[in-house]
Amino acid sequence: MIYLNYAALSPTHPEAEQAVQATLDEFKTYLYSESGLQWYLRKIRECRTRVAKLLNVNDPSALAFVSNASTAHYLTIRSLRWQRGDSIVTTTHENPSITRQLRALEHQGVRIHAIHPSSPDMLVQAFGQALDRHSAKAIVLSHVSHVDGRILPIQTISALARKRGVMCIVDGAQAVGHIPVDLSQFEFDVYFFTGHKWCAGPLGTGAMVVNDRFLNSGSTRAVQIFEGNTPQATQFEIGTHNIGLIAGLAQACERIVHEGLSPAKLQWFRREAKELIGKHAGMRIVEWDGPQAPGILTIQGKPDIDHRGLTQQLAEASQVIVKPFVDYPQDVIPVIRLSWDASLNEQDFRLGLEKIAEGFS
């Protein structure tokens, strides 16, 4: 199989898998005895610190573990006090699970305004106008578009939101482990990501970083209440976690801290793909006039190409796995997304591109 869908799910790194098993084996010797409970709490704190380091978060207690990015977003928007007439400004490039949650708020009279990010300058201008025109309560946007890898100007947009007293909620699922993420460099209220994409952590893992401004706002309500000195962010940790999975996520994040990212190799794959695609009249690259994440490239065929059918054909006949977008977002569909990891075999990559080009011909 030639796998070109890392933006959806990356294979769990062996070090993360080993950490899962080793942690569960150790926990078996304690279980939920008194000493086991203390071991569990220490392990959680240790994992918080390791994950926070990847994001350059100085206070690990601001980080809460969740099962995935969609859960983090759900907990975030459900902890806000919505009133009829409130507005949310977002983009047309949000993950469907995020968009569905936002649309569900429309039943409460919340208005959703989605902006197409055609260029960084246009997006910043459109967000500024929308925040003023609609008296928005929150903005929800991705750090990196899952559709085609465009990197959104979250620093500038978050500054607009802060200036206007608007909550800034950022989906970092396509960013963390893919591009450098330094949460100390911009103002946000909630930033969340999932472990099973670019971090190559276990399925069922993720984290959210919650600022005090969000937690102490009069617009929010607690998900649950703890006594004593329990960090406020942990209110988003519902029930008992699988400590093995959390340890696997922490190990995946620590590996990235130690080894660093591989932008040069990811960019090499991207240049190879663009060069081959440029030779075929029946294919065009979908991107914007702005920064692009190095591990994603999205292509579009002629109007008569069945993109979903081509995706199925590639999987069944050639064992080439890619991601189709055929029903959203309306401004770019239909397209096929390719995404890769630095460890991908170069020969397999070229063969996969050839098979894709044949399908578009």
Contacts in CASP RR format, 6 or more apart in sequence:
PFRMAT RR
TARGET T0000
AUTHOR 0000-0000-0000
METHOD contacts of the structure
MODEL  1
MIYLNYAALSPTHPEAEQAVQATLDEFKTYLYSESGLQWYLRKIRECRTR
VAKLLNVNDPSALAFVSNASTAHYLTIRSLRWQRGDSIVTTTHENPSITR
QLRALEHQGVRIHAIHPSSPDMLVQAFGQALDRHSAKAIVLSHVSHVDGR
ILPIQTISALARKRGVMCIVDGAQAVGHIPVDLSQFEFDVYFFTGHKWCA
GPLGTGAMVVNDRFLNSGSTRAVQIFEGNTPQATQFEIGTHNIGLIAGLA
QACERIVHEGLSPAKLQWFRREAKELIGKHAGMRIVEWDGPQAPGILTIQ
GKPDIDHRGLTQQLAEASQVIVKPFVDYPQDVIPVIRLSWDASLNEQDFR
LGLEKIAEGFS
1 319 0 8 1.000
1 320 0 8 1.000
1 321 0 8 1.000
2 318 0 8 1.000
2 319 0 8 1.000
2 320 0 8 1.000
2 321 0 8 1.000
2 348 0 8 1.000
2 349 0 8 1.000
2 351 0 8 1.000
2 352 0 8 1.000
2 355 0 8 1.000
3 11 0 8 1.000
3 321 0 8 1.000
3 344 0 8 1.000
4 320 0 8 1.000
4 321 0 8 1.000
4 322 0 8 1.000
4 338 0 8 1.000
4 339 0 8 1.000
4 340 0 8 1.000
4 349 0 8 1.000
4 352 0 8 1.000
5 321 0 8 1.000
5 322 0 8 1.000
5 323 0 8 1.000
5 337 0 8 1.000
5 339 0 8 1.000
6 197 0 8 1.000
6 198 0 8 1.000
6 295 0 8 1.000
6 339 0 8 1.000
6 340 0 8 1.000
6 341 0 8 1.000
7 146 0 8 1.000
7 149 0 8 1.000
7 174 0 8 1.000
7 197 0 8 1.000
7 198 0 8 1.000
7 295 0 8 1.000
7 296 0 8 1.000
7 323 0 8 1.000
7 337 0 8 1.000
7 339 0 8 1.000
8 197 0 8 1.000
8 323 0 8 1.000
8 339 0 8 1.000
9 196 0 8 1.000
9 197 0 8 1.000
9 203 0 8 1.000
10 196 0 8 1.000
10 197 0 8 1.000
10 198 0 8 1.000
10 199 0 8 1.000
10 200 0 8 1.000
10 201 0 8 1.000
10 341 0 8 1.000
11 200 0 8 1.000
12 196 0 8 1.000
12 200 0 8 1.000
12 201 0 8 1.000
12 202 0 8 1.000
12 203 0 8 1.000
12 252 0 8 1.000
13 200 0 8 1.000
13 201 0 8 1.000
13 251 0 8 1.000
13 252 0 8 1.000
13 255 0 8 1.000
15 251 0 8 1.000
15 252 0 8 1.000
15 255 0 8 1.000
16 200 0 8 1.000
16 201 0 8 1.000
16 202 0 8 1.000
16 248 0 8 1.000
16 249 0 8 1.000
16 251 0 8 1.000
16 252 0 8 1.000
16 255 0 8 1.000
17 202 0 8 1.000
17 248 0 8 1.000
18 251 0 8 1.000
19 244 0 8 1.000
19 247 0 8 1.000
19 248 0 8 1.000
19 250 0 8 1.000
19 251 0 8 1.000
20 202 0 8 1.000
20 244 0 8 1.000
20 245 0 8 1.000
20 247 0 8 1.000
20 248 0 8 1.000
21 244 0 8 1.000
22 247 0 8 1.000
23 43 0 8 1.000
23 243 0 8 1.000
23 244 0 8 1.000
23 247 0 8 1.000
23 248 0 8 1.000
24 243 0 8 1.000
24 244 0 8 1.000
26 39 0 8 1.000
27 36 0 8 1.000
27 39 0 8 1.000
27 40 0 8 1.000
27 43 0 8 1.000
27 243 0 8 1.000
27 244 0 8 1.000
30 36 0 8 1.000
30 39 0 8 1.000
30 40 0 8 1.000
32 40 0 8 1.000
40 243 0 8 1.000
43 243 0 8 1.000
43 246 0 8 1.000
43 247 0 8 1.000
44 65 0 8 1.000
44 241 0 8 1.000
44 243 0 8 1.000
44 246 0 8 1.000
45 60 0 8 1.000
46 250 0 8 1.000
47 65 0 8 1.000
47 246 0 8 1.000
47 247 0 8 1.000
47 249 0 8 1.000
47 250 0 8 1.000
48 60 0 8 1.000
48 61 0 8 1.000
48 63 0 8 1.000
48 65 0 8 1.000
49 60 0 8 1.000
50 250 0 8 1.000
50 251 0 8 1.000
50 253 0 8 1.000
50 254 0 8 1.000
50 257 0 8 1.000
51 60 0 8 1.000
51 63 0 8 1.000
51 207 0 8 1.000
51 249 0 8 1.000
51 250 0 8 1.000
51 253 0 8 1.000
52 58 0 8 1.000
52 59 0 8 1.000
52 60 0 8 1.000
52 62 0 8 1.000
52 63 0 8 1.000
52 209 0 8 1.000
53 253 0 8 1.000
53 254 0 8 1.000
53 257 0 8 1.000
54 176 0 8 1.000
54 177 0 8 1.000
54 181 0 8 1.000
54 253 0 8 1.000
54 254 0 8 1.000
54 256 0 8 1.000
54 257 0 8 1.000
55 63 0 8 1.000
55 176 0 8 1.000
55 181 0 8 1.000
55 182 0 8 1.000
55 183 0 8 1.000
55 191 0 8 1.000
55 209 0 8 1.000
56 181 0 8 1.000
56 182 0 8 1.000
56 183 0 8 1.000
56 184 0 8 1.000
56 185 0 8 1.000
57 63 0 8 1.000
57 183 0 8 1.000
57 184 0 8 1.000
57 209 0 8 1.000
58 184 0 8 1.000
61 231 0 8 1.000
61 232 0 8 1.000
61 233 0 8 1.000
61 234 0 8 1.000
62 209 0 8 1.000
62 210 0 8 1.000
62 211 0 8 1.000
62 212 0 8 1.000
62 231 0 8 1.000
62 233 0 8 1.000
63 207 0 8 1.000
63 208 0 8 1.000
63 209 0 8 1.000
63 210 0 8 1.000
63 233 0 8 1.000
64 207 0 8 1.000
64 208 0 8 1.000
64 209 0 8 1.000
64 210 0 8 1.000
64 233 0 8 1.000
64 234 0 8 1.000
64 235 0 8 1.000
64 236 0 8 1.000
64 237 0 8 1.000
65 205 0 8 1.000
65 206 0 8 1.000
65 207 0 8 1.000
65 237 0 8 1.000
65 241 0 8 1.000
65 246 0 8 1.000
65 249 0 8 1.000
66 72 0 8 1.000
66 75 0 8 1.000
66 192 0 8 1.000
66 206 0 8 1.000
66 207 0 8 1.000
66 208 0 8 1.000
66 236 0 8 1.000
66 237 0 8 1.000
67 204 0 8 1.000
67 205 0 8 1.000
67 206 0 8 1.000
68 194 0 8 1.000
68 195 0 8 1.000
68 196 0 8 1.000
68 204 0 8 1.000
68 205 0 8 1.000
68 206 0 8 1.000
69 95 0 8 1.000
69 97 0 8 1.000
69 98 0 8 1.000
69 171 0 8 1.000
69 172 0 8 1.000
69 173 0 8 1.000
69 192 0 8 1.000
69 193 0 8 1.000
69 194 0 8 1.000
69 206 0 8 1.000
70 95 0 8 1.000
70 97 0 8 1.000
70 98 0 8 1.000
70 101 0 8 1.000
72 190 0 8 1.000
72 192 0 8 1.000
72 206 0 8 1.000
72 207 0 8 1.000
72 208 0 8 1.000
72 236 0 8 1.000
73 97 0 8 1.000
73 98 0 8 1.000
73 101 0 8 1.000
73 140 0 8 1.000
73 169 0 8 1.000
73 171 0 8 1.000
73 192 0 8 1.000
74 101 0 8 1.000
75 208 0 8 1.000
75 223 0 8 1.000
75 236 0 8 1.000
75 238 0 8 1.000
76 169 0 8 1.000
76 190 0 8 1.000
76 192 0 8 1.000
76 208 0 8 1.000
77 101 0 8 1.000
77 102 0 8 1.000
77 105 0 8 1.000
77 138 0 8 1.000
77 140 0 8 1.000
77 169 0 8 1.000
78 223 0 8 1.000
79 220 0 8 1.000
79 221 0 8 1.000
79 222 0 8 1.000
79 223 0 8 1.000
79 236 0 8 1.000
80 137 0 8 1.000
80 138 0 8 1.000
80 167 0 8 1.000
80 219 0 8 1.000
80 220 0 8 1.000
80 221 0 8 1.000
81 218 0 8 1.000
81 219 0 8 1.000
81 220 0 8 1.000
81 221 0 8 1.000
82 105 0 8 1.000
82 108 0 8 1.000
82 109 0 8 1.000
82 110 0 8 1.000
82 137 0 8 1.000
84 108 0 8 1.000
84 109 0 8 1.000
84 110 0 8 1.000
85 109 0 8 1.000
85 110 0 8 1.000
85 111 0 8 1.000
86 109 0 8 1.000
86 110 0 8 1.000
86 111 0 8 1.000
86 136 0 8 1.000
86 137 0 8 1.000
87 110 0 8 1.000
87 111 0 8 1.000
87 112 0 8 1.000
87 113 0 8 1.000
87 134 0 8 1.000
87 135 0 8 1.000
87 136 0 8 1.000
87 137 0 8 1.000
88 102 0 8 1.000
88 105 0 8 1.000
88 110 0 8 1.000
88 111 0 8 1.000
88 112 0 8 1.000
88 113 0 8 1.000
88 136 0 8 1.000
88 137 0 8 1.000
88 138 0 8 1.000
88 139 0 8 1.000
88 140 0 8 1.000
89 113 0 8 1.000
89 115 0 8 1.000
89 127 0 8 1.000
89 130 0 8 1.000
89 131 0 8 1.000
89 134 0 8 1.000
89 136 0 8 1.000
89 138 0 8 1.000
89 139 0 8 1.000
89 140 0 8 1.000
89 166 0 8 1.000
90 98 0 8 1.000
90 99 0 8 1.000
90 102 0 8 1.000
90 112 0 8 1.000
90 113 0 8 1.000
90 114 0 8 1.000
90 115 0 8 1.000
90 139 0 8 1.000
90 140 0 8 1.000
90 141 0 8 1.000
91 114 0 8 1.000
91 115 0 8 1.000
91 116 0 8 1.000
91 117 0 8 1.000
91 123 0 8 1.000
91 141 0 8 1.000
91 142 0 8 1.000
91 145 0 8 1.000
91 152 0 8 1.000
92 114 0 8 1.000
92 115 0 8 1.000
92 116 0 8 1.000
92 117 0 8 1.000
92 328 0 8 1.000
92 329 0 8 1.000
92 330 0 8 1.000
92 331 0 8 1.000
93 116 0 8 1.000
93 117 0 8 1.000
93 142 0 8 1.000
93 145 0 8 1.000
93 146 0 8 1.000
93 147 0 8 1.000
93 148 0 8 1.000
93 150 0 8 1.000
93 152 0 8 1.000
93 329 0 8 1.000
94 102 0 8 1.000
94 114 0 8 1.000
94 140 0 8 1.000
94 141 0 8 1.000
94 142 0 8 1.000
94 171 0 8 1.000
95 142 0 8 1.000
95 146 0 8 1.000
95 171 0 8 1.000
95 173 0 8 1.000
96 328 0 8 1.000
98 140 0 8 1.000
98 171 0 8 1.000
99 114 0 8 1.000
99 328 0 8 1.000
102 112 0 8 1.000
102 140 0 8 1.000
103 112 0 8 1.000
105 112 0 8 1.000
106 112 0 8 1.000
111 134 0 8 1.000
113 130 0 8 1.000
113 134 0 8 1.000
113 136 0 8 1.000
115 123 0 8 1.000
115 126 0 8 1.000
115 127 0 8 1.000
115 130 0 8 1.000
116 329 0 8 1.000
116 331 0 8 1.000
117 123 0 8 1.000
117 145 0 8 1.000
117 150 0 8 1.000
117 152 0 8 1.000
117 288 0 8 1.000
118 288 0 8 1.000
118 331 0 8 1.000
119 288 0 8 1.000
119 289 0 8 1.000
119 290 0 8 1.000
120 152 0 8 1.000
120 153 0 8 1.000
120 156 0 8 1.000
120 288 0 8 1.000
120 289 0 8 1.000
120 290 0 8 1.000
120 291 0 8 1.000
123 152 0 8 1.000
123 153 0 8 1.000
123 157 0 8 1.000
124 153 0 8 1.000
124 156 0 8 1.000
124 157 0 8 1.000
124 160 0 8 1.000
127 139 0 8 1.000
127 157 0 8 1.000
127 160 0 8 1.000
128 160 0 8 1.000
130 136 0 8 1.000
131 139 0 8 1.000
131 160 0 8 1.000
131 161 0 8 1.000
131 164 0 8 1.000
131 166 0 8 1.000
132 164 0 8 1.000
136 164 0 8 1.000
136 166 0 8 1.000
137 166 0 8 1.000
137 167 0 8 1.000
137 219 0 8 1.000
138 166 0 8 1.000
138 167 0 8 1.000
138 168 0 8 1.000
138 169 0 8 1.000
138 189 0 8 1.000
139 157 0 8 1.000
139 161 0 8 1.000
139 166 0 8 1.000
139 167 0 8 1.000
139 168 0 8 1.000
139 169 0 8 1.000
140 169 0 8 1.000
140 170 0 8 1.000
140 171 0 8 1.000
141 152 0 8 1.000
141 154 0 8 1.000
141 157 0 8 1.000
141 169 0 8 1.000
141 170 0 8 1.000
141 171 0 8 1.000
142 152 0 8 1.000
142 170 0 8 1.000
142 171 0 8 1.000
142 172 0 8 1.000
142 173 0 8 1.000
142 174 0 8 1.000
142 175 0 8 1.000
143 151 0 8 1.000
143 152 0 8 1.000
143 154 0 8 1.000
143 170 0 8 1.000
143 171 0 8 1.000
143 172 0 8 1.000
143 174 0 8 1.000
143 175 0 8 1.000
143 179 0 8 1.000
143 181 0 8 1.000
143 191 0 8 1.000
144 150 0 8 1.000
144 151 0 8 1.000
144 152 0 8 1.000
144 172 0 8 1.000
144 174 0 8 1.000
144 175 0 8 1.000
144 178 0 8 1.000
144 179 0 8 1.000
144 293 0 8 1.000
144 296 0 8 1.000
145 151 0 8 1.000
145 152 0 8 1.000
145 174 0 8 1.000
146 173 0 8 1.000
146 174 0 8 1.000
146 337 0 8 1.000
147 298 0 8 1.000
147 325 0 8 1.000
147 329 0 8 1.000
147 332 0 8 1.000
147 335 0 8 1.000
147 337 0 8 1.000
148 286 0 8 1.000
148 287 0 8 1.000
148 288 0 8 1.000
148 292 0 8 1.000
148 296 0 8 1.000
148 297 0 8 1.000
148 298 0 8 1.000
148 332 0 8 1.000
148 335 0 8 1.000
148 337 0 8 1.000
149 174 0 8 1.000
149 287 0 8 1.000
149 292 0 8 1.000
149 293 0 8 1.000
149 295 0 8 1.000
149 296 0 8 1.000
149 298 0 8 1.000
150 287 0 8 1.000
150 288 0 8 1.000
150 290 0 8 1.000
150 291 0 8 1.000
150 292 0 8 1.000
150 293 0 8 1.000
151 175 0 8 1.000
151 179 0 8 1.000
151 290 0 8 1.000
151 291 0 8 1.000
151 292 0 8 1.000
151 293 0 8 1.000
154 170 0 8 1.000
154 186 0 8 1.000
154 188 0 8 1.000
155 185 0 8 1.000
155 186 0 8 1.000
157 168 0 8 1.000
158 168 0 8 1.000
158 170 0 8 1.000
158 186 0 8 1.000
158 187 0 8 1.000
158 188 0 8 1.000
159 186 0 8 1.000
159 187 0 8 1.000
160 166 0 8 1.000
161 167 0 8 1.000
161 168 0 8 1.000
161 187 0 8 1.000
162 168 0 8 1.000
162 187 0 8 1.000
167 189 0 8 1.000
167 190 0 8 1.000
167 214 0 8 1.000
167 217 0 8 1.000
167 219 0 8 1.000
168 187 0 8 1.000
168 188 0 8 1.000
168 189 0 8 1.000
168 190 0 8 1.000
169 188 0 8 1.000
169 189 0 8 1.000
169 190 0 8 1.000
169 191 0 8 1.000
170 188 0 8 1.000
170 190 0 8 1.000
170 191 0 8 1.000
170 192 0 8 1.000
171 192 0 8 1.000
171 193 0 8 1.000
172 181 0 8 1.000
172 191 0 8 1.000
172 192 0 8 1.000
172 193 0 8 1.000
173 192 0 8 1.000
173 193 0 8 1.000
173 194 0 8 1.000
173 197 0 8 1.000
174 197 0 8 1.000
174 198 0 8 1.000
174 293 0 8 1.000
174 296 0 8 1.000
175 181 0 8 1.000
175 193 0 8 1.000
175 198 0 8 1.000
175 293 0 8 1.000
176 193 0 8 1.000
176 195 0 8 1.000
176 198 0 8 1.000
176 199 0 8 1.000
177 198 0 8 1.000
177 199 0 8 1.000
177 256 0 8 1.000
177 261 0 8 1.000
178 197 0 8 1.000
178 198 0 8 1.000
178 261 0 8 1.000
178 293 0 8 1.000
178 294 0 8 1.000
178 295 0 8 1.000
179 261 0 8 1.000
179 263 0 8 1.000
179 293 0 8 1.000
179 294 0 8 1.000
180 261 0 8 1.000
183 191 0 8 1.000
183 209 0 8 1.000
188 209 0 8 1.000
188 211 0 8 1.000
189 210 0 8 1.000
189 211 0 8 1.000
189 213 0 8 1.000
189 214 0 8 1.000
190 208 0 8 1.000
190 209 0 8 1.000
190 210 0 8 1.000
190 211 0 8 1.000
190 214 0 8 1.000
191 208 0 8 1.000
191 209 0 8 1.000
192 206 0 8 1.000
192 207 0 8 1.000
192 208 0 8 1.000
192 209 0 8 1.000
193 199 0 8 1.000
193 206 0 8 1.000
193 207 0 8 1.000
193 208 0 8 1.000
194 204 0 8 1.000
194 205 0 8 1.000
194 206 0 8 1.000
195 201 0 8 1.000
195 202 0 8 1.000
195 204 0 8 1.000
195 205 0 8 1.000
195 206 0 8 1.000
195 207 0 8 1.000
195 249 0 8 1.000
195 252 0 8 1.000
196 202 0 8 1.000
196 203 0 8 1.000
196 204 0 8 1.000
196 205 0 8 1.000
199 249 0 8 1.000
199 252 0 8 1.000
199 253 0 8 1.000
199 256 0 8 1.000
200 252 0 8 1.000
200 341 0 8 1.000
201 248 0 8 1.000
201 249 0 8 1.000
201 252 0 8 1.000
202 244 0 8 1.000
202 245 0 8 1.000
202 248 0 8 1.000
202 249 0 8 1.000
202 252 0 8 1.000
204 242 0 8 1.000
204 245 0 8 1.000
205 245 0 8 1.000
205 246 0 8 1.000
205 248 0 8 1.000
205 249 0 8 1.000
206 249 0 8 1.000
207 249 0 8 1.000
208 233 0 8 1.000
208 236 0 8 1.000
209 233 0 8 1.000
210 232 0 8 1.000
210 233 0 8 1.000
210 236 0 8 1.000
212 232 0 8 1.000
214 220 0 8 1.000
215 232 0 8 1.000
215 233 0 8 1.000
222 235 0 8 1.000
223 235 0 8 1.000
223 236 0 8 1.000
223 238 0 8 1.000
224 235 0 8 1.000
224 238 0 8 1.000
225 235 0 8 1.000
226 234 0 8 1.000
226 235 0 8 1.000
262 342 0 8 1.000
263 294 0 8 1.000
265 342 0 8 1.000
266 294 0 8 1.000
266 295 0 8 1.000
266 340 0 8 1.000
266 341 0 8 1.000
266 342 0 8 1.000
267 294 0 8 1.000
269 294 0 8 1.000
269 295 0 8 1.000
269 340 0 8 1.000
269 344 0 8 1.000
269 349 0 8 1.000
270 292 0 8 1.000
270 294 0 8 1.000
270 295 0 8 1.000
270 297 0 8 1.000
272 349 0 8 1.000
272 350 0 8 1.000
272 353 0 8 1.000
273 297 0 8 1.000
273 338 0 8 1.000
273 349 0 8 1.000
273 353 0 8 1.000
274 285 0 8 1.000
274 297 0 8 1.000
276 350 0 8 1.000
276 353 0 8 1.000
276 354 0 8 1.000
276 357 0 8 1.000
277 283 0 8 1.000
277 284 0 8 1.000
277 285 0 8 1.000
277 297 0 8 1.000
277 299 0 8 1.000
277 353 0 8 1.000
277 357 0 8 1.000
278 285 0 8 1.000
279 357 0 8 1.000
280 357 0 8 1.000
280 360 0 8 1.000
280 361 0 8 1.000
282 301 0 8 1.000
282 302 0 8 1.000
282 360 0 8 1.000
282 361 0 8 1.000
283 299 0 8 1.000
283 300 0 8 1.000
283 301 0 8 1.000
283 357 0 8 1.000
283 360 0 8 1.000
284 299 0 8 1.000
284 300 0 8 1.000
284 301 0 8 1.000
285 297 0 8 1.000
285 298 0 8 1.000
285 299 0 8 1.000
285 300 0 8 1.000
286 298 0 8 1.000
286 299 0 8 1.000
286 300 0 8 1.000
286 332 0 8 1.000
286 335 0 8 1.000
287 297 0 8 1.000
287 298 0 8 1.000
295 339 0 8 1.000
295 340 0 8 1.000
296 337 0 8 1.000
296 338 0 8 1.000
296 339 0 8 1.000
297 337 0 8 1.000
297 338 0 8 1.000
297 339 0 8 1.000
298 325 0 8 1.000
298 332 0 8 1.000
298 335 0 8 1.000
298 336 0 8 1.000
298 337 0 8 1.000
298 338 0 8 1.000
299 335 0 8 1.000
299 336 0 8 1.000
299 338 0 8 1.000
299 356 0 8 1.000
299 360 0 8 1.000
300 307 0 8 1.000
300 332 0 8 1.000
300 334 0 8 1.000
300 335 0 8 1.000
300 336 0 8 1.000
301 307 0 8 1.000
301 360 0 8 1.000
302 360 0 8 1.000
305 334 0 8 1.000
305 360 0 8 1.000
307 324 0 8 1.000
307 325 0 8 1.000
307 326 0 8 1.000
307 334 0 8 1.000
307 335 0 8 1.000
307 336 0 8 1.000
308 324 0 8 1.000
308 326 0 8 1.000
308 334 0 8 1.000
309 324 0 8 1.000
310 324 0 8 1.000
310 336 0 8 1.000
310 359 0 8 1.000
310 360 0 8 1.000
311 322 0 8 1.000
311 323 0 8 1.000
311 324 0 8 1.000
311 336 0 8 1.000
313 359 0 8 1.000
314 320 0 8 1.000
314 321 0 8 1.000
314 322 0 8 1.000
314 355 0 8 1.000
314 356 0 8 1.000
314 359 0 8 1.000
315 321 0 8 1.000
318 352 0 8 1.000
318 355 0 8 1.000
320 352 0 8 1.000
320 355 0 8 1.000
320 356 0 8 1.000
322 336 0 8 1.000
322 337 0 8 1.000
322 338 0 8 1.000
322 356 0 8 1.000
323 336 0 8 1.000
323 337 0 8 1.000
323 338 0 8 1.000
323 339 0 8 1.000
324 334 0 8 1.000
324 335 0 8 1.000
324 336 0 8 1.000
324 337 0 8 1.000
325 332 0 8 1.000
325 333 0 8 1.000
325 334 0 8 1.000
325 335 0 8 1.000
325 336 0 8 1.000
325 337 0 8 1.000
326 333 0 8 1.000
326 334 0 8 1.000
327 333 0 8 1.000
336 356 0 8 1.000
338 356 0 8 1.000
340 349 0 8 1.000
END
